[in-house]
Amino acid sequence: MKARILSVAVSCGLLAVSGSALAISNNEANANIPFSFSTPGARSLAMGGAFLGAADDATAALANPAGLTRLGLEQQVMLELRHNSPRTPYAAGGSVTNNPFNPTRVRYGEDTSSVEHVSYLAWVLPRDTWALSLYRTTMVDFESNFSTEQIDLLDFPGTFVRPYSSAADLEVVGYGASFAMNLNDNLSFGVGAIWYDFEIASITDRFESDGVTLANRQLQGGDDNDVGFNVGLLYKGSDRFSFGLSYRSAPEFSYGASNTVFRVNDPNTGDLITLDPPVLAANFTTPFKAPDVFGVGMSWRATEQLTFNLDINRVGYSNLSEQVDDAFFTGGDFEVNIDPQILRSLEIEDEIEPRLGVEYVLAEMSYPVSLRAGWWQEKRHTLSFNADPDSLNFDNPVVATANAVLFSTGEDEDHISVGFGWAFPNFQVDLGYDHSDTMEVLSLSGVYRF
């Protein structure tokens, strides 16, 4: 019997370029995109991103614009630089059984591509009862480059998921304006609009078992823009306690995707044949919407030096999987429809993410130093196959098993953060560090007041 080769392209593969989507395509190049929904700034990063109830620096323009009225009467400019080092997991090789489904023999790898970028740049104009801010922020800056070996499906003799190599580059940058005003002595309101620019480029090459002969290639590319908005409320009950609400609406983009097939199995003999010319099996445009975020937060100043912040955020990760498009046979030259139950089984759930931070100010120093620490929990938000691939619900258990393996990465992650700040009469410098098993972030930010 000739070896039957199961291409991930044919079997539907992974999260496409949707960014931290109303719709995505299933290309594993973008299976684990590290969206950033933390408040920008090294100060906030060091406190676990817990900031909505305080909202007392220039990053409030994005996090909770109502806090802009708390910044005094001096104009200020803020700049933040970040170094992101994600460790992106992927199924790298091994084997799997299907009855029952058991992926314990699958070997997982990690892509360790890192990026440096300007994470936040802002100008704030505060007045007695209102404030205005203009800013630039980075939602996503992600690069990956990795390759795999074949994954054998042991319950289907001679069948395996093709080895592949993948490279991706995704960036979403926003340019925003926020306005805030005091409604009374205790309550302020803020609103903002953000113009987002989106760029995506990826290539995934899938090979025969020799790891050299090209079988098919998926390309993704796009450059689009859209507008989002954010609103916030801040209630200051006393000099020691404040409470904040914030909602951030995410943008929606579109990008193009294609799949070119170079080699296929002969349906009669099972022999591998080369297509000359190659066949364009998929060629389409799909939308992409990032998750919306709603958060509540409180800030409690226990003493003149010690402050505690707590945030609870609901992140709408399910936006990413409301519609999963088949990246391999959509709009191309083949009339092939993948089992819709497989696409419906690929999903991401909305999550609640708590954040806790503490700041202690050494106020007795001539130039006060602030010591900070924090914790937060990042819930799993990778595309997952939420079904038993051996179920009778699937027309093709082979394809279902391949998807169950490819979409098996990701888990909840606990983040620990630390940092400090040094304040001078007209400027302040902050350093923050955030660590989890799958991500390290180093942030340096500065504020100049005039």
Secondary structure, DSSP 8 states (H G I E B T S, - for coil): ----EE-HHHH---B-S-----SEEB-GGGTT-----S-SSHHHHHTTT--TTT--STTHHHH-GGGGGGS-SS-EEEEEEEEEEE-EEEEEEEEEEETTEE-TTEEEEEE---EEEEEEEEEEEE-SSEEEEEEEEEEEEEEEEEE---EEETTSTT-EE--EEEEEEEEEEEEEEEEEEESSSSEEEEEEEEEEEEEEEEEEEEE-TTS-SEEEEEEEEEEEEEEEEEEEEEEE-SSSEEEEEEEEE--EEEEEEEEEEEEEE-TTT--EEEEEEEEEEEEEEEEEE---EEEEEEEEE-SSSEEEEEEEEEE-GGGGGSSEE-SSSSBSSS-----HHHHHTEE---EEEEEEEEEEEETTSSS-EEEEEEEEEE---S-EE-S-TTSTT-S-HHHHHHHHHHT-----EEEEEEEEEEE-SSEEEEEEEEEETTEEEEEEEEEEE-
